[in-house]
Structure formats: structure tokens, C-alpha cells
Amino acid sequence: PVINDIILNRLGYASYLLKNTSYAISHISGICGYENDVHFMRQFKKFVGITPSEYREKSDVGQ
């Protein structure tokens, strides 16, 4: 479905921002089109498997 493509696009961009910026997660959620931070975090975990914070921490290890 188209909605899954939209969600995956948003989360892909969020992943990029989490890896490459120091923006707050709430700010990234807004940039990616989410009005609710909690919804963003739940959706991120559902599709990616870990929370945005965990994703950022794992990304930092390799740098």
C-alpha cells in the first residue's frame, strides 16, 4: 500500500537524520512530518526494530 511507502520514506529520512545530525528526536519527528513524538517513536520501533535513541547509539559506535 502507498501508506507503507510514505511511512518507510519518512523513517528512512529519520534514520539519516539520527545518524548524521545531533537534532533532538522530537525535532526529527517534526521534520519527518509527525505531529506526535510518541507516535513517531512507536512507528520507528515497529518498522526498524529498535527505538530512535537505540538507533542513534548504535550509529555512533561505528564513528
N, C-alpha and C positions, 0 to 999 in steps of 0.2 A: 504493500500500500504506500501511497505517496506520503502519508504522515510519518511512516518509519524513515523514509529518505530525509525528510525535514529534520526529524529528531537526530538521526545519525550525522547529518551535516552540522547541526548545532553542537553536538557533543564532540565531533571531530575538531571544530574550531575551539571549543572549550579546552580540549586536550592540548592543542597547540599553545593556547594562552597559559595554561597551567605549567607547561614545560618551559616556556620562553619569556615569561614576564613574572613580576612579583605582585601583580594585581591581587587584591583580595578576592576570595572565592565569590563573595556576594557581588562584587563588581563584574567579574567574569560572567556570572549568571545573567546579569542585566545586559551586558554586551551581546550575549548569545540569544537574547530575546525572551528570557524568562522573567516573569514579574514576581515570582515567588522563589526565594533561595532554597527553601526546603524541597519544593517540587524538583528543582534543578538537581539537587544533591541525590534525591531518591532515584530520579531518572538516570543520572550518571552511573550510580551504583548498579542499577538494573541492567544497563546496556554494557558497561565496561567491566563490572565485576568487583570494583573497589571504589571507595569514596574519592571525591576530588582531592582531599587532603592526602590520602594514601598515594594517589596517583602522582601528586606533586613530589612527595617524599621519595618515591621510587625513581622519579625522573632526576632528582638531584644527586642520587647515588652515583650515576654514571658520569657526572660532570666534575 
